[in-house]
């Protein structure tokens, strides 16, 4: 992430004396800084921009928040992944055409919460709770886990927080190759570095500011060589002419350079979005063709491919991974029990309540 892409830093008056604020402003010393009493002034500045979404990604707001940890808000009627989120940052400096944050966070700046002491207390209480299953916790729902790591140092902080926390897995999910800080520390078996992947054609056309496909895969190679477990997320899988061959090339490239034993899991999820996203995309990404497709409104209100097409996409991806004896590492993200049952024959005779845990995550 090139830091010169930012325009201004806003500092919440409540945290202006924070050491982390000093670290960030020191790294961005050429940017103007303004101390504010809350986010409303920043939102007004964003509203006045011709591209409010793009403007929101250029303004940093250093602040605090009351709580950080929450369960992933799995779509109703879908099989849960038993995932939890830590919201250290809100909004993302990358700019993908299909990203739902364009709707949810249109007038929010890039928010960085600097009150780490509160997060430590919250996580210590969470770790003390006895769990009957493995818990995965990530930071990549409301932003990219590593895109701002050069500024924040969050990755190192979180890895240290999760050391020796048996049964709690930290996943840092990214579309960047920004893992240098993680290669300078000792890896932990419960820390997984994950990459969102798509075909080279989709990366180049739909994922502004993200690393290339090969850069992401090479970062995964370096991470696994250092001792980390890695994961991959094919989400969203996008249907277009030639999709099968393109995704086949991605899967083959993974197993060509990444040791299979280093892969913890792989998620699959097809393109889906809230109806309000369409008007935003047509304004901001007029060249994008991925939304010119037959869609349906599903029971959860989201727009999706029809179920037969989703099943076809998942089954084809499963075949690709089966060729490398890795189909057991797959799970579906935000999919219905009906689709799960077709995708996974072994679940046909029972109610699937969770996509996790995998047996090797103990």
VOMISE-24547 format. One record per residue (C-alpha): residue in one letter; x, y, z. Coordinates in steps of 0.5 Angstrom, whole numbers, plus 500, padded with zeros to 3 digits. Layout:
N
AXYZ/...
//
This chain:
362
X500500500/X503507498/X502511504/X502518499/X495516497/X492519503/X490526504/X489528511/X489525518/X484526523/X485525530/X480524535/X481529541/X480523546/X487519543/X491525541/X496523546/X496516544/X503513543/X500509537/X497516534/X505519534/X507513531/X502513525/X503521524/X510520524/X510515519/X506520515/X509526517/X508530510/X500529511/X496535514/X493533521/X487536524/X484534531/X477533532/X471532537/X468526533/X467523526/X461528523/X466533521/X470528517/X463525514/X461532512/X467533508/X466526505/X459528503/X462534499/X466529494/X464527487/X466520489/X464519496/X467512497/X473514494/X474520498/X473516504/X479511503/X483517503/X482520510/X485517516/X481518523/X485515529/X480514535/X478509540/X472504540/X468501546/X469494544/X472490538/X470483538/X463480535/X461474532/X461474524/X454476522/X452470518/X447471513/X440468516/X438461513/X446460512/X450455515/X455458520/X462458520/X463460527/X467466526/X469472530/X471478528/X476483531/X474490528/X481494529/X480498523/X474500519/X474501512/X479499507/X484502502/X483497497/X478499492/X474492489/X468493485/X464488488/X466490495/X459491500/X463496504/X462501499/X454501501/X455500508/X461505510/X460510504/X461516509/X466513514/X473515513/X479510514/X478508522/X484506526/X482504533/X488506537/X486504544/X489497544/X489496552/X481495551/X482490546/X487486550/X482486556/X476484552/X481478549/X483476555/X476475558/X474471551/X480467552/X478465559/X472462557/X472454556/X470452549/X468446546/X471447539/X476451535/X474458535/X477462529/X478470529/X479474524/X480482522/X478482515/X471483515/X471491515/X478492512/X484488509/X488485515/X495487513/X494493508/X495498513/X500494517/X506498515/X503504519/X499500525/X504494527/X497491528/X499484525/X505483530/X501486536/X495481534/X500475534/X503476540/X496477543/X494470541/X501466543/X499460547/X492461546/X490454545/X484453541/X483460538/X486461531/X488468529/X487469521/X490475518/X486476511/X489480505/X489482498/X496485499/X503482500/X505486506/X507480510/X514483512/X513484519/X510477520/X517474517/X521478523/X517474528/X517467530/X510464527/X505461532/X501454530/X494458531/X496464527/X494463519/X496468514/X490468509/X489471502/X483472498/X484470491/X481471484/X483469477/X488474474/X483477469/X478479475/X484481479/X486486474/X479488472/X476489479/X481489485/X484496484/X490497489/X490490491/X497486489/X497482483/X495474484/X502472483/X504477488/X499474493/X501467492/X509469493/X507472499/X504465501/X510462499/X514466504/X509465509/X509458509/X517457508/X517461515/X513456518/X506459518/X499456516/X496459510/X489459507/X486462501/X479465500/X476464493/X470469495/X467472490/X467466485/X465470479/X462467473/X464469466/X466466459/X472462460/X471462468/X473455469/X480455465/X482461469/X480458476/X483452474/X490456473/X489459479/X488452483/X494449479/X499455481/X497454488/X499447489/X505448484/X508453489/X505452496/X506446500/X499443501/X501441508/X501448509/X494450507/X489450513/X483451509/X480454503/X473457503/X469458497/X463463496/X460466490/X458473488/X453476492/X451483494/X446487497/X441491492/X443498493/X450496491/X448496484/X447503483/X454505487/X458500482/X455503476/X457510478/X464508480/X466502476/X462503469/X467498465/X465492470/X461487467/X461482472/X454485474/X451484467/X448477469/X442473471/X441474478/X436472483/X434475490/X435470495/X431469502/X436473506/X435479501/X441479497/X442478490/X446472488/X447467482/X441462481/X442456486/X444451480/X449455478/X452456485/X452449485/X456448479/X461453481/X462450487/X462443484/X467445479/X472448484/X471442488/X474437482/X480442481/X482441489/X480434489/X486433483/X491435489/X487431494/X485437498/X478437497/X477436505/X480443506/X474446503/X468450506/X463454503/X462461506/X455464507/X451458503/X444455505/X444448508/X441446501/X447448497/X451445502/X448438502/X449438494/X456440495/X458435501/X455428500/X457426507/X452431510/X446429507/X443425512/X444430518/X443437519/X449441518/X449446524/X456449522/X462449517/X467448522/X471446526/X476441521/X478435525/X486437524/X485444528/X485442535/
//
